[in-house]
Amino acid sequence: MTSARQTLASPSGAVPLRPGLLEVEPDGTGHLLGSRCPSCGACFFPQRHVCSRCLTEELETAPLSQRGTVYTCTVIHQAAPGFEVPYALGYVDLPEGVRVLGQIVGVEPEAVRIGMEVELSLEPFGEDDQGRELIGYRFHPAPEGQP
Amino acid sequence: MSDVYVIGVGMTPFGKHPERNATDLGADAALAAIHDAGIEPRQIEAAYCGHVFQGMAMGQRVLAHIGLAGIPLTNVENVCSSGAVAIREASLAIRAGEHGVVLAFGTEHLTSRFRGALTPDTDDIEAAVGLTMPGIYALRARRYFEDYGVSREQLALVPVKNKRNAALNPFAQFQEPVTVEQVLESRPIAEPLNLLDCSPVTDGAAAAILAGAAAARRLGKHGAIRLAASTLRTGTVDPEPTPMTFEPLTEATAQDAYERAGIAPGDVSLAEVHDCFSIAEALRVEGLGLFPVGEYLTAVERGEASIGGRLPVNPSGGLLGKGHPLGATGVAQVVELVRQLRGEAGERQVEGAKVGLAHCRGGKAAGVEGAACTVQVLVR
């Protein structure tokens, strides 16, 4: 288990793991993208066309915070092809009021706990069928004392 | 609107059938239901077929085998609720007055289409980062343990109960009971869930013949089991995260059904619920209002959910014991309830059963509580 974060080889030529998932800066850092409702303030991830609370259609794209708290977690031992097992997965609550599922790395999978503070980083996530590098995300244990 | 009755049911044995396919399994189940109803195939006016992974024209392939080609048929894909939705659509066609006698069936040959863990559709971001269906329920189980202070051992009592029931059901995939130790020692799939906490990969089919009140009288089906409600909802997108240890989707779908059937949860004699994973059974029955929230596993420990208990849950063996051929599952639940309500369930008979409830819930998409949920109420 490595604790070092993987870095994107060529952020300029890479594409998000799924359309509209995230925005990446030239230095390889970036954010997940949600939708914020300008009328009621609700925030959604993944991005939506319409606010489910007040049905506003003019949602704003909202960069999401990187630091959050593990709501629940598991260790996956049987996965779809292309995933090396075991790996930890967790739902992470972000301050915007969204819950994001992601792998939690940089720690033994068995050591991930409910309530743990984690931090998101954008990382390579394989290639698409045209050979382009895919940009995904993973969570790492957050450095202590830096909320 | 006409009342709807279930006048015939049938199913194939559930299990691994490498020498069969979804077409001939579906034909077997449909013919069994037709024979059980004691009608001629040509008396069926329309058909609905539930399946998930069986490709185009699934239902038409079955009709071609049983002398029914030519009638209106609709294929239904609604994840693990597909079969239940086939029954719902058949009942709506009858209530609308369009048809008098309708065949609803579900069929799935999963062993030839899938191996290992199911995942949400690969378009979905959660599948893209590594979520599997067992993973979803593992995540919910871990939080349920945390919130309600129940133990891994208590959770194992669900597959133990359901496989014990399955051993009394000749149509079930599992014919041997298991112990708590066997559940705990089976290989991990998604912690804390082990192999025996997960429904198996299953081939099978099930069918039901539904009739309106006039058609049932015309066919001499007095005293047939009545389908008092068949409700469907989809999961909502919540503007803030909600507890994953309770199912508002199941609760809302059940409320619709209780209202439609004119019953309360306390009237239910037995329930077949969507126990795709051990923890799912607790989440279902608590969402249905059949057991207090957070207390189901303790109730199982006390025998309340066993055959002979206060409210037997999954006397057929459920998905964990009987098997889970996705599109057939919702129909097979109705087959079980009809047999129970007729008093034809043999060794697993729930004495005095008057009101049966079936619940299906399937699928997952990022940010949505669940994809499709159905509740059916059958009354003797």
Interface residues (C-beta under 8 A of the other chain):
Chain A: L17 R18 L21 C37 C40 A42 C43 F44 F45 P46 R48 C51 S52 R53 Y71 T72 C73 T74 V75 I76 H77 Q78 A79 A80 F83 Y87 L89 G90 Y91 D93 G97 V98 R99 L101 G102 Q103 E110 I114 F125 G136 Y137
Chain B: G116 A117 T119 T122 D123 I125 E126 A127 A128 V129 G130 L131 T132 P134 G135 A138 L139 R140 R142 R143 E146 R187 P188 I189 A190 E191 P192 T236 V237 D238 P239 E240 P241 M244 A366 G367
